[in-house]
Amino acid sequence: VQLQASGGGLVQAGGSLRLSCESSGSISGRYAVGWFRQAPGKEREFVAALAWGDINTSTYYGDFVKGRFTISADNARTTVHLQMNSLRPEDTAVYYCATTFSRGRPSLLFRWNQYDYYGQGTLVTVSS
C-alpha cells in the first residue's frame, strides 16, 4: 500500500487549501484514512479521519478544527481529501495521511501509531 499526499502550498490567512491523499496497492477492505500534522518544534497532532463502516461513513476531527476542515473520499475510496477553509497561521505544518485496516474504537484513529501505512508529508504554510 502506498499513500501520496499532495495539495500543500502557501496561502494567506483566511484562505483555503484542499489536500489529497491518493492510495494505491492492495487497499481493498481498509478501514480508515487519517490526517495528521506536525508544526516545527511541536508534536504531531490528529487532524481528521474518515472511517468506512458496513453501511455508513464516519468522520472525526481534532478539537482545533472547529468546523473549518472537511474530510471526504471519492466513490472508489482511493483518494481522501481534506478541505481546509479559514486557514490560520497556526495551521502551518507538514500534513501527513495514513491508513489502517484495523477496525476498533474510533478513538484509536486519533493516534498516529495505530495506522498501518503512512504517506509522505505535504507542507502547508499560512501567512498572516
Backbone as a ProteinNet text record, in pm:
[ID]
protein_1_A
[PRIMARY]
VQLQASGGGLVQAGGSLRLSCESSGSISGRYAVGWFRQAPGKEREFVAALAWGDINTSTYYGDFVKGRFTISADNARTTVHLQMNSLRPEDTAVYYCATTFSRGRPSLLFRWNQYDYYGQGTLVTVSS
[TERTIARY]
85.3	0	89.1	56.9	130.5	33.5	75.7	-4.8	73.5	5.9	68.9	-12.5	44.3	-23.2	18.7	-76.6	-47.9	-144	-117.8	-208	-161.3	-48.3	2.6	52.5	79	129.5	124.2	144.2	142.6	9.3	-54.4	-182.9	-189.8	-265.1	-281.7	-385.5	-374.8	-472.4	-613.2	-704.7	-840.6	-865.2	-759.4	-771.3	-801.1	-799.8	-836.1	-734.1	-723.6	-644.5	-717.6	-694.3	-751.7	-639	-618.9	-518.3	-581.1	-499	-545.1	-448.6	-503	-423.7	-466.4	-381.8	-413.1	-348.2	-427.6	-379.5	-368.1	-270.3	-253.5	-210.3	-221.4	-186.3	-309.8	-290.3	-398.9	-473.8	-561.7	-633.2	-774.4	-814.3	-949.1	-965.2	-1075.8	-1103.4	-1042.7	-976.5	-918.9	-1028.8	-997.4	-1098.8	-1103.8	-989.4	-992.3	-867.5	-883.4	-772	-772	-656.7	-645.9	-546.9	-567.1	-472.7	-415.2	-287.2	-217.5	-131.3	-84.9	3.7	109.4	221.1	328.4	389.9	379.8	439.7	581.4	665.9	803.9	809.8	885.1	902.1	785.2	685.5	566.7	545.6	466	434.2	332.6	333.3	235.5	97	-4.1	-138.8	-239.4	-346	-453.6	-533.8	-565.4	-645.2	-784.6	-791.6	-920.9	-905.1	-1015.3	-1015.3	-1150.1	-1146.7	-1268.1	-1263.6	-1372.6	-1379	-1498	-1472	-1578.8	-1641.5	-1768.6	-1841.5	-1912.7	-1985	-2060.2	-2168.2	-2223.2	-2331.8	-2293.4	-2243.4	-2216.6	-2067.4	-2037.5	-1901.9	-1900.9	-1803.4	-1793.7	-1672.5	-1687	-1576.2	-1547.9	-1423	-1378.2	-1280.4	-1281.7	-1196.8	-1129.8	-1012.2	-946.7	-1021.9	-1009.1	-1085	-1055.8	-935	-897.8	-962.2	-1014.8	-1071	-1191.6	-1280.7	-1395.3	-1471.7	-1501.9	-1585.6	-1515.3	-1384.8	-1313.1	-1268.9	-1247.4	-1197.7	-1305.2	-1299.3	-1390.6	-1312	-1329.9	-1264.9	-1368.3	-1326.6	-1418	-1339.3	-1411.3	-1345.3	-1418.9	-1347	-1413.5	-1485.9	-1571.9	-1654.3	-1570.9	-1458.2	-1372.6	-1290.3	-1297.8	-1223.9	-1073.1	-1028.4	-883.2	-819.8	-899.4	-845.6	-930.5	-864.7	-930.7	-882.4	-976.8	-945.5	-963.2	-888.1	-905.9	-921.2	-1044.1	-1071.9	-1052.2	-962.2	-929.5	-966.6	-1058.4	-1104.6	-1067.3	-1076.5	-1047.2	-913.9	-814.3	-683.8	-622.1	-548.9	-483.1	-333.5	-253.3	-108.3	-71.5	-145.4	-116.1	-148	-209.4	-230.9	-107.2	-7.3	116	180.6	205	259.2	280.9	347.9	352.6	235.5	155.2	37	65.2	30.2	53.2	-78.8	-87.6	-201.8	-154.2	-245.9	-216	-341.2	-323.8	-438.7	-423.3	-537.1	-536	-640.2	-609.8	-703.4	-770	-725	-774.4	-898.6	-1002.1	-1125.8	-1124.2	-1150.7	-1153	-1229	-1202.8	-1269.3	-1230.4	-1326.4	-1293.7	-1178.6	-1166.4	-1061.5	-921.5	-910.4	-780.4	-735.9	-830.8	-796.6	-727.5	-731.3	-668.1	-518.7	-472.2	-333.8	-252.9	-145.1	-57.4	-10.6	27.3	86.5	-15.8	-143.4	-246.1	-269	-201.2	-219.5	-116.3	-148.4	-62.9	33.4	-10	70.9	65	173.6	186	235.8	188.9	236.8	341.5	405.5	498.8	416.9	476.1	400.5	390.2	295.5	281.5	277.1	357.7	374	265.2	203.7	104.9	161	169.3	218.5	111.9	70.4	-31.9	32.7	30.6	92.1	-11.1	37.3	-53.9	-70.4
-118.8	0	124.1	216.4	343.3	459.5	561.5	681.1	800.2	884.3	1003.6	1124.6	1205.7	1328.5	1443.6	1528.9	1643.7	1757.1	1872.8	1985.5	2094.3	2072.8	2177.1	2296.7	2402.4	2523.1	2640.7	2758.6	2883.5	2953.4	2993	3060.3	3168.4	3273.1	3378.1	3336.2	3394.7	3367.7	3395.7	3306.9	3316.7	3241.5	3197.3	3126	2978.7	2906.6	2764.6	2682.9	2558.4	2459.9	2327.1	2246.6	2113.1	2012	1935	1830.7	1701.2	1621.1	1492.1	1383.7	1268.1	1150.7	1038.6	1015.3	912.9	781.6	675.6	545.2	450.9	364.3	262	131.7	24	-106.8	-179.7	-272.3	-357	-286.1	-195.7	-116	-166.3	-268.7	-322.3	-370.3	-328.9	-371.8	-286	-180.2	-96.4	-23.4	18	72.1	224.3	288.2	432.7	499.9	628.4	715.1	833.9	867.3	980.5	1083.7	1206.1	1315.2	1362.3	1383.5	1437	1552.8	1632.8	1741.7	1760.3	1815.4	1844.7	1978.4	2070.5	2202.9	2200	2290.2	2294.1	2306.6	2218.7	2224	2171.9	2117.3	2067.9	1919.9	1857.7	1717.8	1702.7	1585.7	1555.3	1548.9	1602.6	1601.6	1553.9	1497.3	1445.3	1560.1	1548	1649.9	1597.9	1486.5	1433.5	1288.6	1215.7	1077.9	1044.8	955.4	905.9	754.2	694.5	550.3	494.8	387.7	325.5	213.8	229.5	125.1	36.2	-62	-153.1	-79	23.9	98.3	244.3	303.1	448	477.5	598.5	652	748.7	735.8	823.2	914.8	1035.7	1130.6	1182.8	1213.2	1259.8	1374.7	1469.8	1587.7	1622.4	1680.6	1733.4	1854.4	1878.4	1986	2121.7	2141.5	2273.2	2302.1	2199.7	2219.5	2312.7	2290.9	2378.8	2414.2	2311.8	2331.8	2389	2409.9	2471.4	2369.4	2245.3	2142.2	2038.3	1978.4	1869.8	1758.4	1637	1520.5	1445.3	1398.8	1326.7	1229	1138.9	1039.7	1029	990.2	966.1	832	808.3	687.4	559.9	568	449.9	425.1	518.9	510.5	508.4	558.2	561.3	691.8	797.4	928.4	991	1037.2	1106.7	1250.6	1341	1483.7	1548.1	1651.7	1734.2	1878.3	1926.4	2064.5	2151.8	2247	2333.2	2476.7	2531.6	2669.2	2753.4	2883.3	2978.1	2945.2	2926.1	2886.1	2998.1	2955.9	3047.6	3021.9	3120.2	3095.7	2974.5	2948.3	2833.2	2698.8	2701.6	2578.2	2539.6	2624	2594.3	2469.1	2372.1	2243.1	2154.7	2045.2	1938	1845.6	1820.5	1737.6	1599	1497	1358.8	1283.5	1189.3	1099	958.5	879.6	743	659.3	529.3	441.8	317.1	260.7	141.3	41.7	-84.1	-191.2	-244.4	-197	-248.5	-173.3	-246.9	-187.4	-192.1	-78.4	-72.2	49.1	86.8	204.7	328.1	415.1	537	617.3	612.2	691.7	647.3	524.1	476.6	550.8	602	675	806.3	850.7	976.2	959	833.2	803.6	765.6	833.5	812.7	668.3	609.4	476.2	364.3	397.7	296	265.4	338.6	320	221.6	166.2	63.7	117.8	215.9	272.2	424.2	484.7	628.9	688.3	808.7	879.3	982	1039.2	1147.7	1272.9	1371.3	1490.2	1589	1679.2	1792.7	1918.5	2016.2	2135	2237.1	2281.7	2389.7	2509	2620.7	2743.5	2850.2	2903.6	3006.7	3135.5	3235.7	3363.5	3457.1	3542.2	3635.2	3764.6
0	0	0	-86.4	-91.7	-82.8	-11.9	2.8	-49.3	-124.1	-180.1	-139.2	-53.6	-10.7	-100.8	-132.1	-217.3	-184.5	-243.8	-228.7	-135.5	-69.5	18.3	-59.4	12.5	-51.5	42.7	-14.2	61.4	38.6	147.2	137.2	244.3	217	315.6	420.5	537.4	642.5	590.5	624.4	575.5	446.6	384.1	258.4	275.7	164.2	164.1	86.1	124.1	51.3	56.2	-45.7	-47.3	-60.1	42.8	41	-9.2	-75.5	-125.1	-81.7	-51.9	-16.3	-110.7	-209.1	-308.8	-268.2	-268.7	-225.1	-343.4	-337.6	-440.1	-373.8	-449.4	-395.1	-347.2	-256.2	-206	-93.5	-128.9	-30.3	-5.9	-76.8	-56.1	86.6	148.8	285.1	393	356.4	461.1	535	654.7	744.8	745.1	746.6	766.2	709	683.6	647.4	743.1	791.7	883.1	832.2	876.5	850	984	984.2	1099.9	1054.1	1147.3	1110.4	1217.2	1175	1268.8	1233.8	1325.3	1309.2	1365	1318.5	1368.4	1519.5	1581.3	1725.7	1806	1738.3	1809.4	1781.7	1865.6	1845.4	1732.4	1674.2	1570.5	1633.4	1564.6	1619.7	1516.5	1568.5	1485.8	1425.9	1297.1	1229.1	1197.9	1127.2	1086.2	1042.8	1045.4	998	937	843	777.9	785.3	836.2	854	777.6	702.8	625.6	707.3	741	810.4	710.3	763.3	675.9	598.2	661.5	596.9	579.6	685.4	684.3	688.3	651.7	665.5	782.2	868	984.2	970	1019.1	1015.8	1155.5	1180.2	1310.9	1289.4	1381.5	1368.2	1500.5	1489.4	1606.5	1659.3	1787.4	1850	1787.2	1741.3	1689.2	1553.3	1487	1353.6	1357.5	1452.9	1476.4	1349	1269.6	1153	1032.3	1040.2	928.5	823.6	863.8	773	746.9	627.7	593.1	526.1	576.2	516.6	434.3	318.6	230.5	145.5	79.2	-5.8	-138.1	-240.2	-367.9	-362.4	-459.9	-457	-463	-528.1	-539.3	-412.7	-320.1	-193.6	-212.9	-325.3	-347.5	-304.5	-303.3	-267.8	-157.5	-56	54.2	54.5	61.5	55.5	192.7	214.8	333.6	286	287.6	250.5	372.9	361.7	474.2	440.7	515	496.4	617.1	599.7	708.7	775.1	692.9	746.3	829.2	930.3	1023	1021	1058.5	1063	1148.9	1253.2	1340	1274	1156.3	1080.3	999.5	999.4	928.1	984.6	897.1	941.4	819.8	842.1	743.4	773.1	673.2	687.8	629.4	706.3	667.6	663.2	569.6	570.9	604.3	656	696.5	679.7	670.1	653.5	739.9	779.7	861.2	813.4	832.7	802.1	928.8	1043	1170.5	1215.4	1245.3	1295.6	1447.8	1507.2	1652.6	1699.3	1821.9	1876.7	1796.2	1770.7	1694.2	1754.5	1885.3	1948.6	1905.4	1861.6	1814.6	1689.6	1613.1	1491.2	1520.1	1644	1681	1709.7	1704.1	1740.9	1618.2	1595.4	1479.5	1469.8	1579.7	1575.5	1558.5	1546.3	1525.7	1377.6	1291.8	1148.7	1094.3	977.3	918.9	813	740	632.2	637.9	595.9	607.7	476.6	447.3	330.7	369	269.3	297.4	324.9	382.3	416.9	302.9	318.1	227.4	313.7	276.8	360.2	333.1	439.6	433.9	510.1	442.8	506	494	607.1	610.5	658.3	573.3	609	670.8	758.6	827.6	751.1
[MASK]
++++++++++++++++++++++++++++++++++++++++++++++++++++++++++++++++++++++++++++++++++++++++++++++++++++++++++++++++++++++++++++++++

